[in-house]
Amino acid sequence: MNSKHDLHTHSTASDGTLTPDALVRRAAAAGVTVMALTDHDTTEGVAEADAAARDLGIALIPGAEISVTWGARTVHVVGLNLDIENPLLQAGLAGLMEFRAWRAEEIGRRLAKHGIDQAYEGARALSNGILIGRTHFARFLVGQRLAADNAEVFKRFLVSGKPGHVAGQWATLEAAVGWIRAAGGQAVIAHPARYGLTRTRIQRLLGEFRELGGAAVEVVTGSHSRDDAFTFARHAREQRLLASKGSDFHGPENPWLELGRLPPLPEGCIPIWHDWPDLESHCAPPLAALGVA
């Protein structure tokens, strides 16, 4: 059986709209056989996802997507194959969650000054009550008919220079990679085309990342075009990094990021899973578990 890998997904443990259990079941129905749960700055959903994956015969890779400040901008580093009990990792994530809690309240205060009341309460109601992200504010503002979609909310309210913007104060690149490595994992630069960096800056980011012990770059992902995939396949080869792929799935309301629909990695890439233990024996979902007689 050919494994269908999706190594970047989100659940209600952060800003996804499906529970970890429902996410895994949707992935199984889409034919995914090896998946990672990579919620933002938390591993809280991993245990539930792993239980569902065991029922369905999916290989579940424990992960997290860690927020990083690099060169005065936010970038994301996915950690894969994490020991989620590692104390250094959990201490680092706890610090990020503390900042996230303050930031959510501050976004609410700033939007209130702009005449948008109850934004914090509305975003909190759409979240798990613990991690309240900008996406939750976006969903609330769309529901209030203050914007047509999440993209418009970010453009009008949440990016730099707009009334609800709060600058990120995240982990350093060195710290994030260090936490991941301490937890026995592999660090991956997530969706690099999204950062709008020049070729020189991308080379600098990936070079620093590799020197710190980073393992891979996300080449194929939901927000990358075909040209982006080939561009970052070339960067991966030049920087001697492995290649990863993942949908960055947040929920079925974003069908262009659907699970199980990722193209293969471009030729010449060394996949991050190339030296993982054989997972194929875990990738035959019981038909009864999928509701097939």
N, C-alpha and C positions, 0 to 999 in steps of 0.2 A: 504493500500500500504506500502511495506517496503521501507523506505528511503535508498538510496544508497549515503553514505557520502563520499565526497572527500574534505578534509579540509586543503589542501596544494597545491596550483597551482600558476602558474606565467604567466604573459602576457607581451606585449610589453611595459608596464609601467616600467618594469625592464629588465630582460634578457630572457623573453619568446619570441616566434616567432609568436604568434597569438594576435590580438588585444583583449582587454577585451570582446568586443561583440562576436567576433568569438570564443573565448575560451568558453564562456557560451553556445553558440549554439552547440559546439562540445560536451560539457558535457551533455547537454540535449539529444542529439542524442545517447549518450552512456548510457542513463538511469540514470545519476546522478540526484538526487533530492535535495540534500543539499550540497552546495559547498562553499568554502571560497577562495577568491582571496587574496593571501599572497605574494605580490611582495616584492622584497628586499628593505628594508629601505624606502618604500614609500607607500602611499595609493592613488596615483594619478589615478589609474585605477578603483577604487571602484565604483564611480558614474556611469560610462559607463557600468560596469558589472552588477550593480544593475538594471539599466534600462532594459537590455536584460533579466535578470532573471525574472523580473516582467512580461515581455511579454510572457515568456516561462513557467511560473509557478514554477520556481526553487526558493528555499530559498537561498538567497545569504548572506553569513556571511562575514562582513567586516573584513579584516585582514591585516597583514604585517608580513614579516619575518625579524627580527631585528638582525643585525650583532653584536656579542659580543666577547670581548677578555676575556678569562678565563684561568688562568694557562698558560699564554704565547702561547695560541692557539686560533684559531677562532672557536666559536660555534654559532649556530643560534637558536634564540628563536622566535617562531611563536606566534603572538598575535591574538586572535579570539574574535569576537563580540566587535570590537572597535568602540568607538565614534570617527570617523575620524576628527571631528572638535575640539577635545580636544587640548588646546594650549600647554600643557606640552608634549604630544605625538608628536605634529607637530614640536615643537622646538627641541626635541631630534632627530627626523628623519632629520630635516634640517641640524643639525650638522654632521650627518653621510653622508648625500649627499654632503656636502662641502668637506669632506675628500675623498669621492669617486671621485669627480671631479679632485682633486689634484692627487690622485693615478693614475687615467687613464693617465693623462699627463706624470707622472713620469714613468709609464710602457713604454709609447711611447719613452721617452728619453732614457731609458735603453736599449730597443730593438734596437734603432737607433745606439747606441754605439756598439752593437753586429752586425751591418751591415744590420739590417732590417729597411728600411726606410718606412715612411708613415704609420706605424702601428697604431698610434693614429688616424690619419685621416680615415684609413680603418675601425677601430673598431667603430669610431663615426658614420660613414656612415651606419653601420649595427645596430645602436642603435636608440633610440628615440631622440638622441641629448642631453639628459639631464643626464640620468643614463647610464654610459658607464662602463660595468663590464668586468671582465676577460673572461667571456664567449664570449663577442663580439670580444675580441682580438683573442680568440681561433678560432672563425669562420673565421675571416680575414686570419689568418695564414694557416688554412686548405685551404681556397680559393686560397692562394698564393702557394699552394702545398709544403709548408714547413713542413707539417705533414699530416698523413693519417686521423686523426680524432681529436676531441677535447681532448680526454684523452691523446693522444700523445703530443699535444701542452702543456698541463699542465705539463706533465712529463719532457719535454725537455726545456721549456721556463719559466714557471710561478710559479713553486713551490720553496721552500727555496733552495738557493744555485744555482739557475738557473738565466740566464741573465735578465729576465723580472720580477723577484720576487720583490714585495714591501710588506713589513710586514704590516699587518692590525693594525689600531689604532681605535678600535671600542668602543662601549659602554661597561661599566661594566655590569656584570650580575644584580647587584642591580639596576642600572639605567634602564636597559631594562625592567625588571619586574615591576619597579615602574611606568614607562611610560604606560605600558599596563594596570596596575591596575587603574591608574589615569583616563584612558580612558574607564573604566568600563569593561575591557576585561579579558580574561583568558590567562595566559602564558603557552606555551607548548615548551618543549625541542624538537627541530626538529632532525630527522634522527640520533639518538645518536650512532648507530653502526659505522657511518662514521668517527668518531673522533679518532678511534684507541686507546681509553683509556683502561687502565687495569681495572679490576673489582673494585679495591680499588678506583681508580680515578673516575670511573663512580658513585660509591656510594657517593663519596664526592661531585661531581657536583650535583647530584640529591638531596642530602641532603641539600646543600646550597640553591639550587633552591627552594625547598619546604619551607625552613625557611624564605625565602624572600617573600613568597606568590605565588610561582609558582603552577600551577594547574595540569599539565598533562605532559606526555611524549608520543612522537610519537612512537607507537608500530608497526604499520603496515605502511610501506611507500615503495615507488618504489625501493629504494636502499637496503632495508632489505631483507635478506633471510628468509625462514621459521624459521630457528633456531634463527635468530636475533629477530624475532617477539616473540617467546616464551621466549627468554632471557629477553627482555625488558618488557614483560608482568609480568614476575617474579619481575623485579626491580620495576615496578609500584606498585605491591601489597606490596612489602617490604617497599617502601618509602611512601605508602599511597597517591599515585598520581593517577589521572584519566588517561585513555588511549585514545589517539587520532589516527587518521589514515588519510593519504593523499598521493596522488601519487607523489607529487613534480614535476608535469607535467610542462615541458617547451615548448613543441611543438611536432607536429606529426612526426618529423624526429627522435624522440626517442620512438619507438613503445613499448619498454619494460616498459615504464612508462605511458602507455595509460590511459586515463580517464575511469572510470567505471569498471576497472578490478581488483580492490583491493579485497583480501580475507577478510573474517570477522575477527574481533578481536578475539584472543584466549579466551577460556572460563575462567571465573574468573576475567576478566577485567571489570572495571566500565567505560563505555564510557563517554567521556567529554560531550556529548550531553544528558546524562541521565536526567538532570534536566532543560534542555532548554524548553522554551515554545513549545507547540505542533506545529510542522511545517508541518504536513501532509496535512493540508488544503491548503497549498501553493505549494504542490508538484504534482499537476496534470497538466502537460503542455498541453495547448490547441493544439489539433491535427493540426489545421490550421497553428499554429505558427511553427510547425515542418515540414510543407509541406506535411502533410498526409490528403488526401481527406476524 
